[in-house]
Amino acid sequence: MARVATTNLNLGMWLDGENPGAGSQSVDSTGLNGDKIKIDLALGTEHDPAGTHKADKIDGPSLKTTVADGSTLQASGTPRKLSVKSEGIQGTHLNANVVDNDSLEVSASTGVKTVRIKTIKAGKLLGSGTGKAVDGSTIQLNGSNELEVKDASVTGPKISHTNTRTKVVLAFGIDVSTAYGTVGTIVTSLTLGVPMRLPGCVTGVSAISAAGTVVSKALTYSVSSADHFNAGAKITVFNASGTIHWYINGTDGTDVLALGADAKLVTLDIEFD
């Protein structure tokens, strides 16, 4: 009587009919042949004849969930697969190669590690130019990568104009015959006004009548206002029957001051840029 080998392992089975007690060559057989088929499938699918594991044969569903620690790795899904658990990567698992070691570094060589900033690089976090934290025109980085105000970079719009040290007051009398402002004995006009050495803006006007009535008005500082002037501008005032005008280079200001009576004295608040 002859026997044949099984598919994976050479277990040897009786041919059908040669050993009635062995049963048929089917996995459903309850005889000796059926047992050999079951052994062949159970062991031979994932093992070679030498008894060692075949490469690339043990799949996820064959793994126990205990192969994963449950804190950094987990075995889950259908079919079951190993995956990194959410928030499972801890400091001890970091390798120094995860950062560039130039602007970022790993805090320690062994043990618990953290990623931290090593050096703030010019041109990166605090570099100058488009999209950077430093504009390079008013604020710059010095040789030690420290922030500093750039020389000669603070312009008028960057200065608080509530600072009284930036203001002066121009005082005018009113000439009875021309209604223009006077400075001492000099009568001003549209072409002859108080000259300004620095650029600035008219930011307020006040007037007093012969009866002692005082009226004032504040004006908003703005470099785009008609009340703003450049260096060399000439400023004067004019009393139009109790309505006060101020002129910059012969051009009427943005507003008027209604006193309601002829003014005797007029003052202009001047705020320099």
Secondary structure, DSSP 8 states (H G I E B T S, - for coil): --EE--SSS---EE-TTT-GGG--SSTT--SHHHHHHHHIIIIITTB-TTS-B-TT---GGGS-GGGS-SSSEEEETTTTEEEE-TT---GGG--GGGS-SSSEEES-SSSS--EEE----TTTTT-BSTTSSB-SSSEEE-TTS-EEE-TT---GGGS-TT-GGGEEEEEEEE-TTT-BEEETTEE--SSS-EE-SS-EEEEEEEEEETT--EEEEE----TTSTTEE-TT-EEEEEEETTEEEEEETTEE-S--EE-SS-EEEEEEEEEE-
